[in-house]
Amino acid sequence: MWPFNTAHAEDNKQNNAAGTALQECRVIKIDAERLQCYDSVAKQFAPPTYKGKLGSVTEPFTLETPHRIRYRSYGFIFVLYVLDSDNNIVQNLHLGGRGEDEYIIEVPGTYSLRIDGSAGWEIWLEPLENN
């Protein structure tokens, strides 16, 4: 029996879903709607900035502009602490169960993240669009 690589299978599933979503965008006739569709696909399938299981602390990172922290949990408990450069808690975020949410860091500066989860999780740092 050939060994089955679940990570490879999951990558293929993601690639197929992204390809299908892109094809759906491609047929939209109105330019603004097509661009909005592509932007949505890019957000949905962008690789996470941080990914892990259980607990972790990121290296410090510096933000020059406001950013969105988008986070997803695959477990029952997920707590995310946004820490400033002195390791003070700026914000305490949590999810009870699987799900996704976001938080805006409005003030430029140096931050790190402390994650306490019961399973896998993903975090994206996304610069805010200029509106």
C-alpha positions in Angstrom: 0.0 0.0 0.0 1.3 3.4 -0.9 1.8 5.9 2.0 -0.9 8.5 2.0 0.3 12.0 2.7 -2.6 14.0 4.2 -0.8 17.3 3.9 -0.4 16.7 0.2 -4.0 15.8 -0.2 -5.1 18.9 1.7 -2.9 21.1 -0.6 -4.5 19.5 -3.7 -7.9 20.2 -2.2 -7.0 23.9 -1.6 -5.5 24.2 -5.1 -8.6 22.8 -6.7 -10.9 25.1 -4.7 -8.8 28.1 -5.5 -8.8 27.2 -9.2 -12.6 26.8 -9.2 -13.0 30.1 -7.5 -10.7 31.9 -9.9 -12.6 30.4 -12.9 -15.9 31.7 -11.4 -14.3 35.2 -11.2 -13.0 35.1 -14.7 -16.4 35.0 -16.3 -17.8 38.1 -14.5 -18.4 40.8 -17.2 -18.4 43.9 -15.0 -14.8 45.0 -14.3 -15.4 46.2 -10.7 -17.3 43.0 -9.8 -14.6 40.8 -11.3 -11.9 42.6 -9.4 -13.8 42.3 -6.2 -14.2 38.6 -6.8 -10.5 38.2 -7.4 -9.7 40.2 -4.3 -12.0 37.9 -2.3 -10.3 34.7 -3.7 -6.9 36.2 -2.9 -7.9 36.8 0.7 -9.5 33.4 1.1 -6.6 31.4 -0.2 -3.6 33.5 0.9 -1.1 31.5 3.0 -1.2 32.5 6.7 1.5 34.6 8.2 1.6 32.3 11.2 0.4 28.7 11.5 0.7 26.2 14.3 -0.9 24.0 16.9 -1.4 24.5 20.6 0.7 27.3 22.1 3.3 29.6 20.5 4.8 33.1 20.6 5.8 34.9 17.5 9.0 36.9 17.0 8.4 40.7 17.3 7.3 42.4 14.1 7.0 46.0 13.2 3.9 47.6 11.6 4.3 51.0 9.9 0.6 51.2 9.1 -2.7 49.9 10.6 -3.2 46.1 10.0 -5.9 43.6 10.3 -5.2 40.4 12.3 -7.4 37.7 10.9 -7.3 34.5 12.9 -8.8 31.1 12.5 -9.1 28.2 15.1 -9.7 24.6 14.4 -10.1 23.6 18.1 -12.4 24.2 21.0 -10.3 26.9 22.7 -8.3 29.7 21.1 -6.8 32.7 22.9 -4.7 35.3 21.1 -2.8 38.0 23.0 -1.5 41.0 21.0 1.6 42.1 22.9 3.5 45.4 22.6 7.3 45.8 22.5 7.4 45.6 26.3 5.3 42.4 26.3 2.3 44.2 27.7 -1.1 42.9 26.6 -2.6 45.3 24.1 -5.6 43.1 23.3 -6.9 39.7 24.5 -8.9 37.9 21.7 -10.6 34.5 21.9 -12.8 32.1 20.1 -14.9 29.5 21.8 -14.9 26.6 19.3 -13.9 26.5 15.6 -14.2 29.8 13.7 -12.6 32.9 12.4 -12.5 36.5 13.5 -10.4 39.6 13.1 -9.0 42.6 15.0 -7.5 45.9 13.8 -4.2 47.1 15.1 -4.6 50.8 14.5 -1.4 52.2 16.0 1.9 51.5 14.2 4.6 49.9 16.4 6.4 46.7 17.3 4.2 43.8 18.4 4.3 40.0 18.9 1.5 37.5 19.3 1.0 34.8 22.0 -1.3 32.0 21.0 -2.9 29.5 23.3 -5.0 26.9 21.4 -6.4 23.5 21.9 -5.6 22.5 18.2 -4.4 24.0 15.0 -4.7 27.7 14.1 -3.8 30.2 11.4 -3.2 33.9 11.6 -2.9 36.5 8.8 -1.4 40.0 9.1 -3.1 42.1 6.4 -2.4 45.8 5.7 -5.7 47.8 5.6 -6.7 49.0 2.2 -6.8 52.8 1.7 -10.4 53.7 1.5 
